[in-house]
Amino acid sequence: MVTTQEGNGGLPFIYIVNQAAQAKICLLGATVLEYQPQDANPVLWTSPNSLYQVGTPIRGGIPVCWPWFGTHPTPGFPAHGFVRTQLWRMIHSEEVSPELTLVELGIEDDETSRRLWPHAFSLRLQVRVGAELSVTLASTNRSTAHFPFSAALHTYFQIADIDTIQVTGLENVPFLSKVHNFEQFVEADPIKITRQTDRVYLDTASTCVIHDPDWQRQIIVEKEGSQTSVVWNPWSKISSEVADLGPGAYRHYVCVETVVGPQEKLHLAPGATHELTTRFRLAPE
């Protein structure tokens, strides 16, 4: 059911197979790279041009962004935090049933992390693979003072073609458009992506649905512990300029991200734990 093998770049990978689905996780960043229910097309997209090396994030799957989301104000600090570029460890695996497998990964602060972020912490990522995929990031404050943080489960969903999909569930929700210098907008219609799109939807716990008519399916995306959702696709120009994407890559995925946004100003008390969950399943279109 659960095996660990050396893979790309000599990195450790976890392979999960049960009666409902299969999945693959890389311990670099605790990145869930693949999830595919039985008799279905893949649900996650991972770039074939990804670099598999410590210190560099994997492009695709479900990167874990923590303890900040987006660009850090300090020049030279990595975007989206530092845990997505570090090796995690496997803590526990369990065959809950023939159709459900659980894997838990973990990472803590060390000398390297404290140079970027001077707080003691413990992170656990619980991945439940079955007819649906559930991923929970548990952040625990091990220091003696409150600390602020933001985070994201930055999911790349595989789709048949960007021209034919749409995303529902965020109608009439205010959003900041990074493409328009964070100007705020509201739209009443479903999201159709026809150009570079980078939207931060505010104060929402809504379920989103990716409608993919070419593959005759919906991807239903639920979340917990989050009041921010991000919808992102870089479109053609950026895709062709980014080495680990490449021309045409943007056509095959859309990111619908479960986020604790910086604007939420979330502070974690000493000894407290915050859980951020993304959960998705397929349904007929």
Residue frames relative to the residue before (quaternion, step in Angstrom):
aa qw qx qy qz dx dy dz
M 1.0000 0.0000 0.0000 0.0000 0.00 0.00 0.00
V 0.7945 0.0656 -0.0052 0.6037 3.60 0.93 -0.94
T 0.0558 0.7878 -0.6102 0.0634 3.56 -0.75 1.08
T 0.2317 -0.7478 0.6057 0.1422 3.57 -1.21 0.56
Q 0.0544 0.7993 -0.5926 0.0833 3.55 -0.82 1.05
E 0.5057 -0.5990 0.5143 0.3478 3.54 -1.26 0.39
G 0.0618 -0.8178 0.5721 -0.0048 3.57 -0.94 0.95
N 0.8452 -0.0876 0.0847 0.5203 3.57 -1.12 -0.72
G 0.8419 0.1458 -0.1264 0.5039 3.56 -0.97 0.90
G 0.5558 -0.6145 0.3856 0.4059 3.58 1.25 0.21
L 0.4484 0.7076 -0.4355 0.3296 3.58 1.27 0.28
P 0.4955 -0.6475 0.4817 0.3212 3.60 -1.18 0.49
F 0.0947 -0.7827 0.6150 0.0133 3.54 -0.99 0.98
I 0.2607 -0.7325 0.6100 0.1532 3.54 -1.20 0.68
Y 0.1280 -0.7832 0.6069 0.0435 3.56 -0.86 1.03
I 0.0902 -0.7931 0.6024 -0.0005 3.54 -0.87 1.05
V 0.0670 0.7684 -0.6336 0.0596 3.55 -0.92 0.95
N 0.1259 0.7637 -0.6293 0.0700 3.56 -0.93 0.93
Q 0.7405 -0.4361 0.2692 0.4348 3.58 -1.25 -0.04
A 0.7008 0.4666 -0.2712 0.4665 3.61 1.20 -0.37
A 0.8202 -0.0567 0.1285 0.5545 3.59 0.95 -0.84
Q 0.2287 -0.7259 0.6146 0.2074 3.51 -1.38 -0.04
A 0.0545 -0.7966 0.6020 -0.0057 3.56 -1.19 0.59
K 0.1488 -0.7583 0.6262 0.1030 3.54 -1.33 0.38
I 0.0799 -0.7842 0.6154 0.0009 3.55 -0.97 0.96
C 0.2136 -0.7387 0.6212 0.1510 3.56 -1.08 0.77
L 0.4627 -0.6908 0.4773 0.2844 3.59 -0.92 0.85
L 0.5289 0.5624 -0.4312 0.4669 3.60 1.24 -0.11
G 0.8411 0.0117 -0.0606 0.5373 3.56 -0.39 1.26
A 0.3720 -0.7144 0.4943 0.3269 3.62 1.28 -0.02
T 0.2618 0.8156 -0.4717 0.2091 3.54 1.09 0.82
V 0.2813 -0.7171 0.6135 0.1739 3.56 -0.73 1.09
L 0.1925 -0.8377 0.5076 0.0594 3.57 -0.43 1.25
E 0.8082 0.0990 -0.0137 0.5804 3.57 1.03 -0.79
Y 0.1034 0.7346 -0.6699 0.0320 3.51 -1.26 0.65
Q 0.1074 0.8002 -0.5744 0.1349 3.55 -0.68 1.11
P 0.3008 -0.7406 0.5722 0.1835 3.59 -0.52 1.14
Q 0.6401 -0.5236 0.3888 0.4061 3.56 -1.20 0.48
D 0.8553 0.1018 -0.1065 0.4967 3.56 -1.07 0.88
A 0.6155 0.5057 -0.3651 0.4818 3.61 1.06 0.73
N 0.5572 -0.5614 0.4828 0.3758 3.53 -1.30 0.34
P 0.6369 -0.5221 0.3773 0.4236 3.64 -1.14 0.44
V 0.3700 -0.7326 0.5358 0.1983 3.57 -1.13 0.73
L 0.7508 0.3284 -0.1890 0.5411 3.60 1.08 -0.66
W 0.2540 -0.7476 0.5973 0.1409 3.55 -1.19 0.70
T 0.0023 -0.7682 0.6402 -0.0071 3.56 -1.00 0.91
S 0.4834 -0.6974 0.4509 0.2767 3.55 -0.81 1.01
P 0.4376 -0.6809 0.5166 0.2792 3.60 -0.95 0.83
N 0.6656 0.4940 -0.2982 0.4733 3.59 1.26 -0.25
S 0.3451 0.7527 -0.4945 0.2643 3.59 1.24 0.24
L 0.3271 -0.6993 0.5995 0.2110 3.52 -1.20 0.68
Y 0.1852 -0.7838 0.5856 0.0918 3.58 -0.78 1.00
Q 0.4286 0.6671 -0.5017 0.3460 3.54 0.14 1.33
V 0.5537 -0.6124 0.4499 0.3404 3.56 -1.03 0.83
G 0.7375 0.3569 -0.3011 0.4879 3.55 -0.93 0.99
T 0.7310 0.3152 -0.2011 0.5709 3.57 1.30 -0.22
P 0.4039 -0.7273 0.4873 0.2655 3.63 -0.74 0.93
I 0.4672 -0.6295 0.5396 0.3071 3.54 -1.22 0.57
R 0.3477 -0.7376 0.5432 0.2001 3.58 -0.95 0.90
G 0.7769 0.2946 -0.2523 0.4959 3.56 -0.39 1.24
G 0.6694 0.4696 -0.3800 0.4324 3.53 -1.35 -0.01
I 0.6122 -0.5042 0.4176 0.4433 3.56 -0.90 -0.99
P 0.1248 -0.7991 0.5849 0.0603 3.63 0.09 1.20
V 0.3235 -0.7212 0.5824 0.1898 3.56 -1.15 0.75
C 0.1363 -0.7890 0.5976 0.0423 3.58 -0.53 1.22
W 0.3065 0.7305 -0.5433 0.2781 3.60 -0.60 1.15
P 0.6483 -0.1634 -0.7426 -0.0396 1.76 -2.07 1.46
W 0.7061 0.3098 -0.3105 0.5559 3.55 1.16 0.50
F 0.2948 -0.7330 0.5928 0.1561 3.51 -1.28 0.61
G 0.7642 0.2850 -0.2400 0.5265 3.56 -0.76 1.05
T 0.7448 -0.3862 0.3075 0.4490 3.53 -1.30 -0.45
H 0.3607 -0.7108 0.5602 0.2253 3.58 -0.97 0.86
P 0.5263 -0.6592 0.4270 0.3258 3.63 -0.98 0.74
T 0.6341 0.5193 -0.3408 0.4604 3.60 1.19 -0.37
P 0.4469 -0.6961 0.4856 0.2826 3.63 -0.64 1.04
G 0.7909 0.3162 -0.2432 0.4640 3.54 -1.00 0.86
F 0.5682 0.5683 -0.3983 0.4423 3.59 1.23 -0.23
P 0.5283 -0.6650 0.4158 0.3251 3.62 -0.95 0.78
A 0.5105 -0.6135 0.5033 0.3313 3.56 -1.14 0.67
H 0.8481 0.1875 -0.1445 0.4740 3.56 -1.19 0.67
G 0.6786 -0.5230 0.3053 0.4157 3.60 1.06 0.61
F 0.5523 -0.6543 0.4421 0.2670 3.54 -1.35 -0.15
V 0.5867 0.6196 -0.3972 0.3379 3.65 1.08 -0.34
R 0.6129 0.5588 -0.3674 0.4208 3.64 1.15 -0.38
T 0.7061 0.4245 -0.2658 0.5005 3.60 1.26 -0.15
Q 0.6408 0.5152 -0.3141 0.4746 3.59 1.30 0.12
L 0.5257 -0.6214 0.4765 0.3322 3.56 -1.23 0.45
W 0.2244 -0.7326 0.6313 0.1200 3.54 -0.98 0.96
R 0.3379 -0.7111 0.5638 0.2496 3.56 -1.31 -0.02
M 0.4432 -0.6590 0.5256 0.3051 3.56 -1.17 0.50
I 0.2545 -0.7925 0.5440 0.1056 3.54 -0.78 1.10
H 0.8165 -0.0593 0.1402 0.5570 3.55 0.85 -0.98
S 0.0192 0.7544 -0.6552 -0.0351 3.55 -1.21 0.56
E 0.0270 -0.8092 0.5849 -0.0483 3.53 -1.08 0.75
E 0.2920 -0.6978 0.6256 0.1910 3.54 -1.09 0.81
V 0.2262 -0.8064 0.5348 0.1124 3.56 -0.08 1.31
S 0.7495 -0.1296 0.1085 0.6400 3.55 1.10 -0.83
P 0.6849 -0.4588 0.3266 0.4623 3.63 -1.17 0.08
E 0.7523 0.3675 -0.1987 0.5094 3.61 1.19 -0.45
L 0.7514 0.3112 -0.1989 0.5468 3.62 1.22 0.18
T 0.0272 -0.7933 0.6068 -0.0408 3.54 -0.79 1.15
L 0.1775 -0.7839 0.5906 0.0720 3.57 -0.99 0.91
V 0.0076 -0.7618 0.6478 -0.0038 3.55 -1.06 0.87
E 0.0935 -0.7908 0.6033 0.0446 3.59 -0.97 0.86
L 0.1186 -0.7857 0.6067 0.0206 3.54 -0.93 1.06
G 0.0903 -0.8269 0.5540 0.0331 3.58 -1.15 0.47
I 0.0052 0.7564 -0.6539 -0.0148 3.51 -1.39 0.39
E 0.1466 -0.7769 0.6071 0.0795 3.57 -1.18 0.64
D 0.6572 -0.4846 0.3904 0.4252 3.53 -1.35 0.14
D 0.0134 -0.7671 0.6411 0.0189 3.53 -1.26 0.54
E 0.7659 -0.3608 0.2427 0.4736 3.57 -1.27 -0.07
T 0.6554 0.5169 -0.3155 0.4513 3.59 0.98 -0.83
S 0.6834 0.4848 -0.2996 0.4562 3.60 0.85 -0.92
R 0.6671 0.5217 -0.3154 0.4282 3.60 0.98 -0.79
R 0.5687 0.5611 -0.3967 0.4520 3.60 1.21 -0.26
L 0.7158 0.4105 -0.2401 0.5114 3.59 1.15 -0.57
W 0.8019 0.0476 0.0550 0.5931 3.56 1.06 -0.79
P 0.2196 -0.8679 0.4337 0.1021 3.60 0.00 1.31
H 0.4989 0.6368 -0.4399 0.3900 3.59 0.71 1.06
A 0.4094 -0.6789 0.5530 0.2561 3.54 -1.22 0.60
F 0.0828 0.8110 -0.5682 0.1118 3.57 -0.75 1.05
S 0.1443 -0.7270 0.6555 0.1450 3.49 -1.42 0.14
L 0.0991 -0.7809 0.6151 0.0460 3.58 -0.93 0.94
R 0.0545 -0.7573 0.6498 0.0356 3.52 -1.15 0.76
L 0.1155 -0.7655 0.6294 0.0677 3.56 -0.98 0.86
Q 0.1071 -0.7911 0.6016 0.0283 3.54 -0.60 1.20
V 0.0933 -0.7919 0.6035 0.0014 3.56 -0.75 1.14
R 0.0734 -0.7878 0.6115 0.0020 3.56 -0.73 1.13
V 0.1182 -0.8199 0.5602 -0.0040 3.53 -0.50 1.30
G 0.2855 0.7289 -0.5808 0.2233 3.54 -0.68 1.16
A 0.7945 -0.1873 0.1795 0.5490 3.56 -0.99 -0.80
E 0.7290 0.1513 -0.1630 0.6474 3.55 1.33 -0.27
L 0.3560 -0.6957 0.5732 0.2464 3.55 -1.30 0.33
S 0.0378 -0.7804 0.6242 -0.0006 3.56 -0.89 0.98
V 0.0337 -0.7883 0.6138 -0.0258 3.56 -0.85 1.06
T 0.0308 -0.8071 0.5889 -0.0295 3.58 -0.69 1.13
L 0.1733 -0.7579 0.6243 0.0761 3.54 -0.88 1.07
A 0.1005 -0.7930 0.6006 0.0182 3.58 -0.59 1.20
S 0.1234 -0.7953 0.5934 0.0162 3.58 -0.63 1.23
T 0.0512 -0.8069 0.5884 -0.0083 3.58 -0.69 1.10
N 0.3327 -0.7296 0.5706 0.1773 3.55 -0.96 0.97
R 0.1021 -0.8157 0.5688 0.0254 3.60 -0.51 1.20
S 0.5454 0.6111 -0.4037 0.4076 3.59 1.26 0.20
T 0.5788 -0.6088 0.4299 0.3311 3.57 -1.32 0.00
A 0.7200 0.3465 -0.2321 0.5546 3.60 1.28 0.13
H 0.6184 -0.5138 0.4315 0.4092 3.56 -1.28 0.37
F 0.0216 -0.7749 0.6247 0.0936 3.56 -1.21 0.43
P 0.4063 -0.6865 0.5436 0.2612 3.57 -1.15 0.69
F 0.0927 0.7888 -0.6071 0.0262 3.56 -1.16 0.50
S 0.1204 -0.7189 0.6683 0.1483 3.50 -1.40 0.22
A 0.0895 -0.8109 0.5778 -0.0241 3.57 -1.18 0.50
A 0.0201 -0.7896 0.6119 0.0411 3.54 -1.30 0.27
L 0.2273 -0.6558 0.6945 0.1896 3.47 -1.39 0.49
H 0.1728 -0.8724 0.4573 0.0024 3.48 0.13 1.52
T 0.0020 0.8909 -0.4542 0.0048 3.57 0.73 1.12
Y 0.2261 -0.7305 0.6345 0.1122 3.53 -1.04 1.00
F 0.1369 -0.8059 0.5733 0.0560 3.61 -0.45 1.19
Q 0.3697 -0.7252 0.5361 0.2235 3.56 -0.87 0.95
I 0.0514 -0.7927 0.6068 -0.0278 3.55 -0.97 0.97
A 0.6092 -0.5576 0.4102 0.3869 3.56 -1.25 0.33
D 0.7788 -0.1765 0.1683 0.5780 3.59 0.86 -0.99
I 0.5022 -0.6831 0.4434 0.2908 3.57 -0.80 1.02
D 0.6220 0.5792 -0.3446 0.3985 3.61 1.10 -0.60
T 0.7656 0.4060 -0.1986 0.4578 3.59 1.09 -0.60
I 0.6213 0.5580 -0.3611 0.4150 3.62 1.19 -0.23
Q 0.0347 -0.7487 0.6542 0.1011 3.49 -1.39 0.15
V 0.3047 -0.7373 0.5802 0.1644 3.54 -1.26 0.55
T 0.0960 -0.7900 0.6047 0.0331 3.57 -0.84 1.02
G 0.5860 0.5896 -0.4396 0.3403 3.54 -1.33 0.35
L 0.7350 0.3719 -0.2217 0.5219 3.58 1.25 -0.28
E 0.3007 0.7523 -0.5245 0.2620 3.57 1.20 0.46
N 0.8513 0.1324 -0.1426 0.4873 3.56 -1.08 0.89
V 0.5067 0.5965 -0.4484 0.4318 3.60 1.20 0.47
P 0.4441 -0.6926 0.4891 0.2896 3.66 -0.70 0.96
F 0.0015 0.7994 -0.6008 0.0051 3.56 -1.06 0.76
L 0.3653 -0.6729 0.5990 0.2344 3.50 -1.33 0.51
S 0.2273 -0.7743 0.5775 0.1239 3.57 -0.85 0.98
K 0.3436 -0.7446 0.5361 0.2004 3.58 -0.56 1.14
V 0.6026 0.5674 -0.3537 0.4357 3.57 1.14 -0.59
H 0.7498 0.3212 -0.1759 0.5512 3.59 1.22 -0.56
N 0.6232 -0.5949 0.3323 0.3837 3.57 0.98 0.95
F 0.6552 -0.5621 0.2819 0.4186 3.54 1.02 0.97
E 0.2772 0.7336 -0.5577 0.2719 3.58 1.05 0.70
Q 0.3929 -0.7394 0.5025 0.2153 3.58 -1.03 0.80
F 0.0369 -0.7860 0.6169 -0.0197 3.55 -1.05 0.90
V 0.1227 -0.7269 0.6596 0.1465 3.52 -1.42 0.10
E 0.0510 -0.7939 0.6055 0.0199 3.58 -0.96 0.88
A 0.3906 -0.7442 0.5020 0.2040 3.57 -0.99 0.87
D 0.6785 0.5086 -0.2817 0.4491 3.59 1.20 -0.46
P 0.6242 -0.4924 0.4282 0.4297 3.60 -1.26 0.24
I 0.5329 -0.6316 0.4660 0.3161 3.55 -1.23 0.54
K 0.0009 0.7471 -0.6644 0.0180 3.53 -0.90 1.06
I 0.2639 -0.8013 0.5224 0.1239 3.56 -0.66 1.10
T 0.0420 0.8181 -0.5655 0.0957 3.54 -0.52 1.25
R 0.7620 0.1500 -0.0926 0.6231 3.57 1.34 0.05
Q 0.7322 -0.3613 0.2990 0.4939 3.58 -1.30 -0.06
T 0.0159 -0.8108 0.5810 -0.0688 3.55 -0.75 1.13
D 0.1574 0.7572 -0.6202 0.1314 3.57 -0.86 1.00
R 0.1142 0.8370 -0.5104 0.1607 3.54 0.14 1.35
V 0.1925 -0.7577 0.6173 0.0886 3.55 -0.98 0.95
Y 0.1640 -0.8058 0.5658 0.0603 3.59 -0.30 1.27
L 0.2946 -0.8203 0.4834 0.0811 3.52 -0.73 1.22
D 0.8658 0.1007 -0.0602 0.4864 3.55 -1.26 0.61
T 0.5375 0.6092 -0.4162 0.4085 3.55 0.78 1.01
A 0.1312 -0.7550 0.6382 0.0740 3.51 -1.09 0.87
S 0.3107 0.8167 -0.4489 0.1868 3.57 1.33 0.25
T 0.4490 -0.6111 0.5831 0.2914 3.49 -1.34 0.54
C 0.1938 -0.7682 0.6012 0.1046 3.58 -1.00 0.87
V 0.1510 -0.7658 0.6179 0.0946 3.55 -1.22 0.57
I 0.2155 -0.7412 0.6247 0.1183 3.55 -0.89 1.02
H 0.1766 -0.7877 0.5859 0.0716 3.57 -0.56 1.19
D 0.0134 -0.8082 0.5849 -0.0665 3.56 -0.60 1.21
P 0.1538 -0.8559 0.4845 0.0953 3.60 0.32 1.23
D 0.5991 0.5753 -0.3774 0.4094 3.63 1.04 -0.59
W 0.7385 0.3242 -0.2023 0.5556 3.57 1.13 -0.63
Q 0.4019 -0.7645 0.4328 0.2582 3.58 1.35 0.29
R 0.6186 0.5275 -0.3560 0.4608 3.54 0.90 0.95
Q 0.2598 -0.6876 0.6458 0.2065 3.47 -1.43 0.24
I 0.2013 -0.7106 0.6527 0.1685 3.55 -1.24 0.60
I 0.1768 -0.7985 0.5718 0.0647 3.57 -0.48 1.22
V 0.1078 -0.8208 0.5609 -0.0098 3.58 -0.55 1.24
E 0.0414 -0.7879 0.6140 -0.0216 3.57 -0.51 1.24
K 0.0780 -0.8069 0.5844 0.0365 3.57 -1.20 0.42
E 0.1079 -0.7555 0.6420 0.0739 3.52 -1.37 0.37
G 0.7915 0.3095 -0.2297 0.4743 3.56 -1.17 0.59
S 0.6739 0.4551 -0.2582 0.5215 3.56 1.29 0.34
Q 0.1176 -0.7787 0.6125 0.0672 3.55 -1.09 0.80
T 0.6831 0.4077 -0.2705 0.5422 3.58 1.29 0.29
S 0.0493 -0.7659 0.6398 0.0393 3.57 -1.08 0.78
V 0.1626 -0.7775 0.6021 0.0809 3.56 -1.07 0.77
V 0.1096 -0.7511 0.6483 0.0601 3.55 -1.07 0.87
W 0.0518 0.8324 -0.5397 0.1145 3.57 -0.59 1.18
N 0.1786 0.7104 -0.6768 0.0728 3.49 -1.24 0.77
P 0.4004 -0.7733 0.4367 0.2258 3.64 -0.62 1.05
W 0.3293 -0.7534 0.4819 0.3030 3.57 1.30 -0.46
S 0.8065 -0.4190 0.1790 0.3768 3.52 -1.37 0.15
K 0.6801 0.5157 -0.3229 0.4089 3.62 0.77 -0.96
I 0.7006 0.4503 -0.2748 0.4804 3.58 0.76 -1.04
S 0.6227 0.5559 -0.3468 0.4278 3.58 0.95 -0.84
S 0.6987 0.4672 -0.2790 0.4644 3.60 0.92 -0.86
E 0.6847 0.4929 -0.2809 0.4576 3.59 1.19 -0.51
V 0.6651 0.4891 -0.2974 0.4796 3.60 1.20 -0.45
A 0.4717 -0.7392 0.4042 0.2603 3.55 -0.53 1.24
D 0.7543 0.3817 -0.2364 0.4789 3.62 0.92 -0.79
L 0.5808 0.4659 -0.4124 0.5249 3.56 1.26 0.51
G 0.1328 -0.8135 0.5512 0.1294 3.60 0.10 -1.26
P 0.6640 -0.5221 0.3505 0.4045 3.58 -1.17 0.54
G 0.8202 0.2551 -0.1991 0.4719 3.54 -0.97 0.90
A 0.4959 0.6778 -0.4373 0.3218 3.62 1.17 -0.31
Y 0.6204 0.5919 -0.3390 0.3871 3.58 1.00 -0.83
R 0.5987 0.5995 -0.3597 0.3909 3.60 1.14 -0.48
H 0.7511 0.4588 -0.1933 0.4336 3.56 1.14 -0.61
Y 0.7802 0.2303 -0.1825 0.5522 3.60 1.20 0.19
V 0.0722 -0.7245 0.6758 0.1148 3.48 -1.42 0.24
C 0.3012 -0.7426 0.5695 0.1830 3.58 -1.00 0.83
V 0.0150 0.7295 -0.6835 0.0233 3.54 -0.95 1.02
E 0.0968 -0.8735 0.4758 -0.0358 3.51 -0.09 1.39
T 0.3154 -0.7146 0.6006 0.1706 3.52 -1.13 0.86
V 0.0056 -0.8659 0.4870 -0.1140 3.55 -0.30 1.32
V 0.1934 -0.6454 0.7145 0.1887 3.48 -1.40 0.52
G 0.2228 -0.8377 0.4871 0.1068 3.57 -0.10 1.29
P 0.6218 -0.5421 0.4045 0.3949 3.60 -1.17 0.51
Q 0.6421 0.5429 -0.3302 0.4288 3.59 1.06 -0.71
E 0.5695 0.5888 -0.3885 0.4220 3.61 1.21 -0.24
K 0.2106 -0.8259 0.4968 0.1636 3.59 1.33 -0.38
L 0.1874 0.8110 -0.5272 0.1708 3.56 0.90 0.95
H 0.0746 -0.7756 0.6266 0.0153 3.56 -0.90 1.02
L 0.2437 -0.7771 0.5693 0.1124 3.56 -0.92 0.97
A 0.3896 -0.7384 0.5088 0.2099 3.56 -0.76 1.11
P 0.6416 -0.5103 0.3875 0.4217 3.62 -1.18 0.43
G 0.8218 0.2098 -0.1830 0.4972 3.57 -0.86 1.01
A 0.5892 0.5952 -0.3652 0.4064 3.59 1.24 -0.24
T 0.2182 -0.7556 0.6061 0.1187 3.54 -1.31 0.50
H 0.1444 -0.7565 0.6325 0.0830 3.54 -1.07 0.85
E 0.1717 -0.7897 0.5828 0.0853 3.59 -0.95 0.89
L 0.1044 -0.7678 0.6320 0.0049 3.53 -0.92 1.08
T 0.0269 -0.8337 0.5492 -0.0509 3.57 -0.56 1.19
T 0.0504 -0.7237 0.6847 0.0704 3.52 -1.18 0.75
R 0.0124 -0.7977 0.6004 -0.0548 3.56 -0.95 0.91
F 0.0893 0.8212 -0.5586 0.0752 3.56 -0.78 0.93
R 0.0741 -0.7713 0.6321 0.0009 3.50 -1.30 0.63
L 0.4645 -0.6695 0.5091 0.2773 3.55 -1.29 0.33
A 0.0075 -0.7554 0.6550 0.0195 3.52 -1.28 0.56
P 0.5867 -0.5721 0.4173 0.3929 3.63 -1.13 0.47
E 0.4192 -0.6839 0.5362 0.2628 3.58 -1.13 0.68
